[in-house]
C-alpha cells in the first residue's frame, strides 16, 4: 500500500497540471467539471468527476482557479492569472506536476505584459483601448502579436491588480480598455517585481 502511494501522488499532481493546462486555453470561459473530466479522460482513463473535483478544490484553495456561478446555471471553474503563471513555468508548486519550461515563450509574454504596462503608465488617467495598445506594441517590433493576445495579457494584468479592465461589445467583437493602477505603476517603475511580468525575481 505504501509503495503505491508515490504513483498515486504523481497521478494527482499530473491531473492538477492537465486541468490547469486545459483551462488556460479557455481562460475567459468557465468550464463545468463534467466537461473538463471528459476532456481529460483520454489521458486519465479512470478519472471520475469526484477525483477531478478534489483536484479543482485543491487548485482553488491555492488560488490557481476560481469557481463561478451565473444565475441558476451550473458551477463553472476558470483559471486565474496565478494559475497561468504555473502553466507557463513562471512559478512552481510541489503539489502540481511541473511543466516543461518554455523560457523563450515566457520571456515573450513578459515582454508583452511589460509593454502594456509601460504604455498605460504614460497615460495613468486614461482608459486605453486594446487597439491602440496593440498598435504601440507592433510599432515596438512585435509584428506577429495578435489583438486577442493583447486582450489576454490585459485580462492577466487586471487579474493581478495591475490594471483596471473594462470590456464593451462592439458589433461581433469585444473591445477592452485598460487603465493602470497604483500597483501597476509600482511594477512599471521597477518598485516591485512579478515572476510573470518581470525578469528579475
N, C-alpha and C positions, 0 to 999 in steps of 0.2 A: 504493500500500500504506500509506504513512504517513498519507494523507488519511482512510483508513478507520478508523484506529486510535482517534480520539476517539469515533466512533459505537460501536465495539466496547466501549470502556471504559464508555461510558454505559449500554450494554445490560447489561454485567456488574454495574455498580453498581445498576441497576434490578432485576435478578434477585435480588441480595442483599437489597434493600429489600422486594421482594414476598415472598421466602421468610420473612423475619422477620415481616412482617405476617400471613402465613398461620399461622405458628407461634404468634403472640401470641394468636390466638383459641382455641388448643388447648394452652395453656401447661402443663397437667398431664399431657398425653398425648404421649409421644414418637412422632414420625411417621417412617415409612420414606421413604427418598429417592425410591423409585419412586412412592409415593403422592403425595408432595409435587410431583414433576416433573409428574405427571398433572394435579394441581390448577392448576399454573402454565402448562399447555400452551396454554390459550386466549389468554393474554396474550403468551406467548412460543412461537409455533408450532414453532420449530426447536430448542427446548430439550430436550436429552437428559440422561440421568442423569449421565454423566461431567461435563458442564458444571455441572450443579447440585451435584454432589459437590465440585467445585472451589470453588464459592461457599460451600458449607456448611463446608468445611475452613477457608476464609478467616475466616468468621464465628466458627468455634470458636477459632481462634488469637487472635482479638480479644476473646474472652470473651462474645460475644453469644449463642452457642448452646452446648449441651453434648451429647455423644453418650452414649447409654445402651444397654446390652445386658442384657436379662433372660434369664438362663439360656442355653439354646441358641437362643433366638429371634433374629430379625434385628436388626441395629443400628438404633436409632432416634435421632432428634435432637429436642431440646426447647430452647425459648428460655430464656434466663437473665434475671434482673431487669435486668442491664445492657442486654440486648437490648430489653427493654420500654422502658427509658429512650430508646433510639434510635428506636423506633417512635413513642413519644409526643412526640418532639422535645425532650426534656429535655437531650439531648446530641447532638452532631453528629460525623460521621466522614466524611472526604473519600472514603473507599473505598466508601461506601454512599450511594446517591442520597437526598438529604434528603426528609423527609416534609413535607407542608404542615402547618405548626404549628397545633394547636388549643389556643390559650392557655387558653381557658375550661375545656376538658376537663382539661388538665394541672393547672391550679390546683385543680380539684375533686378530682383524685386526690391531689395533695399534701395537701390539707386532710384527706382521709380517713386517709391514712397517718400524718400527724402526730397526728390524733385517736386513732388506735390506739395509737401510741407513748405519748401523754400518759396514756391510760387505764392502760396496762400499767406506766407509770412510777409510778403511785400504789401499785401492788402488786408491787414488784420480786421478791418471793419466791414469788409465786403463778403458777400456770398458769391464765390467764384464758380462759374459753370464748368462742368466737366469738359465741354468742348474747348474752352479757352485754355484750360489746364493741359488738355491733350495736345493742343497746337503748340503750346510752350515747350512741352517735353519733346515733341517731334523736332522743333527748332534746335533743341539741345543735342540732337543726334540720335534720338530714339525713334527712327523712322518706322520700325516694324511694330511699334506699340499700337495696340488696338484700343478703341474707345471703351469697349467693355472691360478691358484690363484696367483702365484708369478708374472706372466705376468700382471695380472690385477693390482696388487699393484705397479708394476713398472710403468705402464701407469698412475696410480693415482698420484704417486710421481712426475713423469715427468710433468704432467699437472699442478702441483703446483709450478714447477720450482726447485724442489729439486734434480732432476736427469735429465741428457740428455739421451734420449732413441733413439735407432736405432733398426730396425727390418729387418730381411732378410728371404726370403723364402728358406726353406731347405726341399727338397723333397715335402712331402704333409703337412709340418708343418711350423710354423713360429718361428724363434729364435729371442729373444730380448736381446739387450745388453744395459747396463746402466753404466753411469759414473756420479759421484756425482758432483754437482755444489757448488759454494761458499755458496749459501743459504742453500743447503743441509748439508754442513759442519756445518753451524751455528746451524741447527736443531739437527744434530747428537751430537754436542758438548754441547748442552743444552743452547746455547746463546739465542735462540728463542723457542717458543712453537707453536704448531698447534693442534687444538682440534681433528683432525682426525688421529694424529700420536702420540702425547704425552698425558700423563695422567694429567699433570698439566697445567691449562689454565692461 
